[in-house]
Amino acid sequence: LKMMAREVRDVTQPWVCPICFEAVDGDNGDVVSIACADEHRFCRLCLLQHVDSQPFPRCPAVRCAYELSEQDLIVICGAGSQRVERFREDLLTKAVDQLSEVVRC
């Protein structure tokens, strides 16, 4: 079973995002755990900026090579968001581009 990003809700103490270094209240869904093996956590605002900066985003943690999936983007951006639609279009374009390299007899 493939894991996916998820919201983190933790009311015990504030948490500090490793990107912006801001204290974030984990109780309101503003902290998202990436589905990578280490379950890296970031604030939603930083992740939104990160996923908007590249067509096929990876976990922003240093030396983490986990590629975010469509389901991860849905958790981060919301179902039906323009970013999720753009990701789907980019995946389709990438697949079609790879087909053009196939030679058939």
SULURKA-V682412 format. One record per pair of residues at least 6 apart in sequence whose C-alpha atoms are under 7 Angstrom apart, sorted by the first residue. I is the first residue (numbers start at 0). J is the second residue. If there is no record, write none. Layout:
i=I j=J
i=I j=J
This chain:
i=2 j=34
i=3 j=33
i=3 j=34
i=3 j=70
i=3 j=71
i=4 j=31
i=4 j=32
i=4 j=33
i=4 j=34
i=4 j=71
i=4 j=74
i=5 j=31
i=5 j=32
i=5 j=33
i=5 j=74
i=6 j=28
i=6 j=30
i=6 j=31
i=6 j=32
i=7 j=25
i=7 j=28
i=7 j=30
i=7 j=31
i=7 j=32
i=8 j=25
i=8 j=26
i=8 j=27
i=8 j=28
i=9 j=25
i=9 j=26
i=10 j=25
i=10 j=26
i=13 j=22
i=13 j=23
i=13 j=24
i=13 j=25
i=14 j=22
i=14 j=23
i=14 j=24
i=14 j=25
i=15 j=21
i=15 j=22
i=15 j=23
i=16 j=22
i=16 j=23
i=16 j=41
i=16 j=42
i=17 j=41
i=18 j=45
i=23 j=29
i=23 j=42
i=29 j=42
i=29 j=43
i=30 j=40
i=30 j=41
i=30 j=42
i=30 j=43
i=31 j=40
i=31 j=41
i=31 j=42
i=31 j=43
i=32 j=38
i=32 j=39
i=32 j=40
i=32 j=41
i=33 j=39
i=33 j=40
i=33 j=58
i=35 j=65
i=39 j=60
i=43 j=75
i=47 j=75
i=47 j=76
i=50 j=56
i=54 j=86
i=54 j=89
i=56 j=66
i=56 j=67
i=57 j=64
i=57 j=65
i=57 j=66
i=57 j=67
i=58 j=64
i=58 j=65
i=58 j=66
i=58 j=67
i=69 j=83
i=72 j=83
i=73 j=83
